[in-house]
């Protein structure tokens, strides 16, 4: 499981930002700023619209300002400045900002990872339903990085992430059953992943060969009923 986090967490986070609802009081300029950032890649315009709101304490605007500093979008890339804005946003209740702080410690951002700090920052967004934070926290428990190793606790977080439809969570949930050779559960999660990722079709079919026809029928019945259920945040 050593290479599963090889992606840009900041860019992945940016794709999710447009789903968040702003406060009614800030709806106009915040929505315009989000549209400039997400829809048009017009980062100077996003800065102009969002910076005043960020200075006034709007946590969503603070998160966007942090992302722009983190990615060098419309401003000079400055990770320390980005972290400062993430901390402000997190202090004002933005759980995604807390996840980005935790993920920065998790990846090391070009330096050595700090897993105890990662666990500290990832816990709250994980508890509040952030599926990426849940998956990362699960990995820390699964591997014993930054926390006392507890594979049951790791699987718990993987499953919470997976049940929201997070593909990393699904993959790691499946992997967590390998040590005990629970082929039915591995088949279950690979079947779900195969719905949207053809690379998992072979894995699903291979797993089907390791379970009885009765087990397969039971899992297939579960699959017909399964759908992702986002946790409230």
N, C-alpha and C positions, 0 to 999 in steps of 0.2 A: 504493500500500500504506500510505498515511499514516493511515488511520482504523481499521485492523483490530484495535487493542487497546482499543476502546471498551467495556470491561466491567470489573466490579469483580474484580480478581484475588484479593482476600481472600475474597469470597463464593464464587468459583469454587473456591478452595482448600479452603474449609470443606466443600464438598460431597464432597470426596475423602477427608476425614480419617477417616471411618468405615470406610474400607477397610483401614486400617493395623492391623497386629497388634501389641498391646502386649507388653512383656516379661512372662514368666510371673510374676515376683515381684510385679508391680504389677497383675496382671490384674483383681482385684476392683474396687478403687476407680477404676482408670483406665477400665475398661469402663463403670462406673456414671457416671463423669464425662462420658465421651463420649456416653453415652445421654442424659444430661441436656442436653447441648449440641446434639447432632444430632437427637435424637428428640423432645425435649419443649420445646426452646427455654427451658429453665429455667436461665438463666445464673447466678443466685446459687447454685443447687445445684452447678452445674458448677464454679464458683469454689471453693466449699467443699471439694469432693472433689479437685480437681486442683491447687490451690495448694500443699498440703503436698507432693505428689509433685514438683511443679515446683521447690520449694525444696530438695528432696532430690536434684535433678539429673536427673529423668526427662525425656528430650528430647521425648517426645510430649506430656506434660503441659505442658511449657514452651511448646510450639508453640500449644496451645489457649489458654493464658493470654495469649500474644502476640496471638492472633486476637481475643480478647475486648477487649483494650485497643485494638486496631486498629479494631474495629467499634463500640466503645462498648456492649458487651453485658454487662450486669451491673456494669459499672464505667464511670467517666467516660472517654470516648474520649481516648487519649493515644498518639499515633503514636511518640513517642520511647521510651515505655515498651514499646510493642509491639516496636519494633526491638531493644530490649535483650533481650527474651525470645527473639526470633527468633535473635539472635546466640548466646545461651546454648544454645538447642536445636541450632543448627547446629554449635556447637563440640562438642556431645555426639553428633554423628553424624546429626542429622535433616536430610536433604537438602531436604525440602519447605520448611523454614525458610530455607535458603540461597536457594531459589527466590524466596521472598517478599521477602527482602532485595533480591535482584537486581531483582525486578519493581517494588519501591518506587523504586529508582533509575531504572528504565526509564520509569516513568510520571511521575516527579517528585513524586507525591503532593501536588499543589497547588503545587509549585514547579517550577523548571526541571529537566528530566531530566538525569541525570548518566550518560551512556552508557558511558564507560570503567569506572565503578564497577559499572554494571549488567552489563557483560561479565565483569568479574572475579568477581562473585558468582553469575552464572548458569552459568558454565562447569562447575563441579563437579557440580551437580545434573543438568545436561545430560549430562555424561559418564557419570553413574551411572544414567541412564535416565528422568529426569523429562521427560515429553513436552512439558509447557508451557515448561519451561526450554529445551528443544531448539528449540522454535518461536521463542521470543524471541531466542535466540542466533542463530538462522538469519536473523532479520530484521536484526539488527545487522550481520552479515556481508553480507547482500544489499544493504544501503543504505550501508554504510561508516560507521555511527554507533558511535563508541567503539572501533572496530577498523579495521584496514586492509581496505578493501572487497575482497571475494573472493566472487563470485557462486557459484562452485563449492562453496566451503565453506558458504555459506548454504544452497544446495540440499541438501547432505549432511545438515545439521541438520533441514531441513524434512522430508526423507524419513524420517529416523529417527523424528521425531515422528509423521508421517503413518502409518508402518507400525505404529505402536502404536494407531492408531485416533483420533488427535487431529484433530478436524475443522479447527481452524485450521492445523495442519501440512499437512493435505491441500490446503486452499485455497491456501496459499502455495507448496506444491510444484507445484501446477498452474500458478500464476502464474509461477513461476520458469522454466517451459518456453516462456512466451509470446514472449520476446525472440528465441528461435531458431525460433519457429513449429513446435515439435514437437507437432503436433496430436494425435498418437496418445497421448502421455503426458498431455496435458491431458484428453483424452477418458477415459482410464483413471481419473484421480482424480475427475473430475466424475461419472463413473458410480458410483463408490463413494459419493460424497456424496449422490447422488440417491436412494440406497437409504433414507436416513433424513431427507432434507430435500427436499421437493418443489420448492423454489426452484431446485434444481440440475438438475431434469429438462430444462428448456429449454436450459440451458447444455450438458448432455450431448448432447442431440439436435442442437443447433447444431454441436457439434464433430464429431459423426458425419458431418456433411455435408462435412467438410474432409479426410477420410481415405478411402483406397481400401477396397474390400470385403475385400481380403486383410488390410490393416492392422486393420480392424475385427474380422475373424474372429480374428486373433491376440490382440488385446486382450481380446475377449470370452472367449477361452479362459483368459487370465490372471485375468480377473475371477471366473471360476467357482472358481478355486483360492485366491483371496486371502482372507485373514482377518487381523484385527489380532493382532499378536504382542507382548505387553508385554515390555519389557526388564527383566531382573532388577535390583533396586535393593538 
